[in-house]
Amino acid sequence: MNALRLDGRGAGGDRTHAVTYEHKGERKPLTAREAPRLLAWQATYPFNLGGGLDPARPPFAMVTAPDGHSYRWGDPRLRTRLEDDLGRPVQLRRDVGGIQDAPRTLLVTTQATLEALGDELDGPIDLRRFRPNVHLELDATAWEELGWEGADLEFSGGVRLRLLHPCVRCAIPTRHPDTQVKWPGLLRHLAADHDQCFGINARVLAGGRLGAGEDAELRPRP
């Protein structure tokens, strides 16, 4: 995306729509861990060519099935198609406050670390596996961001983030975003060599518009 709008909730429109299922008497978001077939579906926001959705008023998502048919979020046909394709009952949930595992956060990754991971595993790694909100090209060494806990990241447009803690990865990145084929070796490698971490979680201290190409400066904790 060319831009994001950020506030205390995180990135505008991020994880505001979820497919849910019942688990031990509670409703939980259904993810690619439980239903890898979800990765064959695509979701977009209409009229969002440049990015920068208002976090308080994201539009209803448009969801495209593997056969190319698209449905507006809330269309009863969408739920029916999902249930038929996934082979389980589901419900649809929308919450502009965000439906995140780590509430009110962003995920930040760096290009140096992505390239280093590819070198370690003998081939390029698709960044989409890791689902970052903000991906940085910085004058920093690979894996350095895992030691930035407590520092601030300031952008030339005025956005400021507080870096929280390295992101411990689950099994979701092992699924290829296009084919759903599983690559267990990716998670085994992260666990063995990098404490199972890739990227760092952050919280928005000063919101606004964050555009591609802005300068970024790391301000370490005192």
N, C-alpha and C positions, 0 to 999 in steps of 0.2 A: 504494500500500500504506500501511497505517496505521503500520507499524513495520518496522524491519530489525534484525537482530542482526549485529554486526560483530566480526571478529577480524582477525588478521594476514593472513588470506587475502582479506579483503574482506567483501562482504555474503553472509550465509548463503544458500546455494542458487544464487548467481549463477554462471552458466556452468559448472555442474557436469555438464551433459548436453550432448553434441554429436553431431550427425550428421557423419560423416567420409567422406572419399573419398580415393582414391589419386592422388597428384600427384608425378610424377617419382620414383617408387619409394618415396615416403613417404606416410603417412596424415596428412591435415590436416583440420581442421574445415571443413565445407561451409557457406558463408555465402550471403547474398542477392546478393553480387557474382557468384558463379558460378551460383546457382540462385535467381532471384527468386521462384519458385513456393513456396519455403519460407515466405515471408511469409503464404501462405494457410493455413498450419498454426498451431495455437495450443497452447501448453504451460502448464500450471498445476501447482502443488503442492496435493495434497489436504489438507483440514483446516487450511488456512493463511489463515483468514478475516481475522485481524488482522495478518498478517505476523510477522516475528520468528523465522524458522527458525534452528535451531541450526546454525551453520556446519559443525560436525563431523559432524552427522547429518541432513542433509536427506533427506526421503523421496524415493522414486522419482517422477519426474514423470509426470503424465497428459498425453497428447498427443492432440489432437483434429484429425482430418483435415478437409479442406474440406467433405466431405459430412456432417459432424457425428458420425461414429463416433469413439469414444475408445478409446485403448489405453494400458495401463500400460507404462512404460519397461521394456524387456527382453522384452516380448511379441514372439515371432517374427513375428506378423502385422504389427506396426508396421513392421519393416524391409521386409517385402514390399510393404506399401502405399506406403511412401515411395519405394521403387525404381520401382514402377509409375507413381506420380504425377510423379516427377522425371525419369524416363527415364534413370536411371544407377544403377550399383551403389553402395551405401552400406553403412556399418557404424555401429553405435551405440556410443558411448563414455560412460562415467560416471566422474568423478573428483572427489571432494569437495574436493581441493586447488584446484580451479578450472582451467578450460581457456581462459585469456584470452590475447589478443595481448600485453598488458602485464601480466605476472603480478603477483598480489597487489596490485591497485589497484582504486580506485573511480573513477567519473566524476561530477563535480559540475558542475551548471549553475545559472544564475540566471534568475529571471523577467524582470528588467529587460532582459537581453540577448535573451531569447526574444522579448519584445515589440518591442525595437528592430529585430531582424532582420525581423520581420513588417512593420514600418513601411517598412523599406528595400525590401522585396519586394512591397509593396502588398497585403498580406493576412496573416491569422494563420497561424502555422506550428505544425503538430502536434508537440508535444514528443516523442512516441513515435519520431519519426524519429531522434532523437539518443541514445536508450537510456541516459539517466542513471540512476545509482543514487540520487543525492541531488539534489533540486531545491530551490533556496533563494529565498525572498523576503527581500531584505536592503535596508538603507539604503545602497545602493551604486549607482553609475551603470552604465549598460550597457557591456559589454565590459571593465569594470574588473578582473574576475577573471583576465583574461589576464596581468595584471601581478602576480599574487599568488604567484608561484613562491617556494617556501621558507618561506612563512608557515604558521601553524597556524590551524585552524578548530576552535573549541571549542564544544560544545553543552551546554545546561544539564543534561542527563541524565548527563554525564560522558564521552561519546565525544569523542575528539580526533583530528583528521586533520592530516597534513602535506601541504600542497599542493605538487605536484611540478612540473608543466609544462603549458602549454596543450595541449589535445587536437587534433592535426591530423586532420582528417576525411578519410575515404575516400569512396567512391561510395555506400556503403550508405544514408546519409540521403536520397539522391535518390530512393529508392523509397518510394512511399506505403505505409504499414503495412497498409492495408486492401485497396487495389486493385492494388498492385505497379507502378502506372504510374510511369515514370521522369521526373524533373524535373532535367535536367542543369544548368539555370540556377542552382539552389541552390548547387551546389558551385562553379560558376564565380564566383558572387558572393562566396562565402566566400574563395576564392582571391584574387580581385582586391582585396577590401576589408579582409580580416581574417586574412591569412596562412594561409587555409584552416583556421582554428581555430574551435571552438565548445566551450566548457566547459574544465575543467581536471582533470587526473588527480590523484589523492590516494592516500596510504597511511595505513592505520590505525595510530595511535600508542597510543591507549587505546580498547579495544573495549567492547562492551556493547550495550544496547538503545538505538536511536535512533528516537524516535517523532515523528510529524507534530505540528507546533505547538511544538516546542522552540525556545528561544532559541538563537541562534548568535552567536558573537563571533569576529571575525578578529583574530589577533595577528600583526602583520607581523614579518618577520625583523629582527633587530637591524641 
